[in-house]
Amino acid sequence: ISFIDSTHLKVCHNRRIHQHRTFKTVAERGFCSIGWFYGFKLHLIINDKGEIIAFFLTKGNVDDRNLKVMKSMTENMFGKLFADKGYIS
């Protein structure tokens, strides 16, 4: 049994996007349940014991259902994988 979900990783406040320089070439604006953010998305798969099975770091504007992300994370998986409705296509 495994579980998949994603979370946002903010690199700065939305008002500071134009001043931000550190991740300027790699971070992007994205949307999550809390609202708009500027940064990255961390996609995680954990097992029933809470151990990390796979992870993938993407730009903030990458959808949870992105096939490249899903295939790279689940290619060696077996058993059941549970997700929230953000992963339903």
Buried (B, 14 or more C-beta within 10 A) or exposed (E): EBBBBBEBBBBBEEEEBEEBEEBEEEBBEBEBEEEEBBBBBBBBBBEEEEEEBBEBEBBBEBBBEBEEBBEEBBEEEEEEBEBEEEBEE
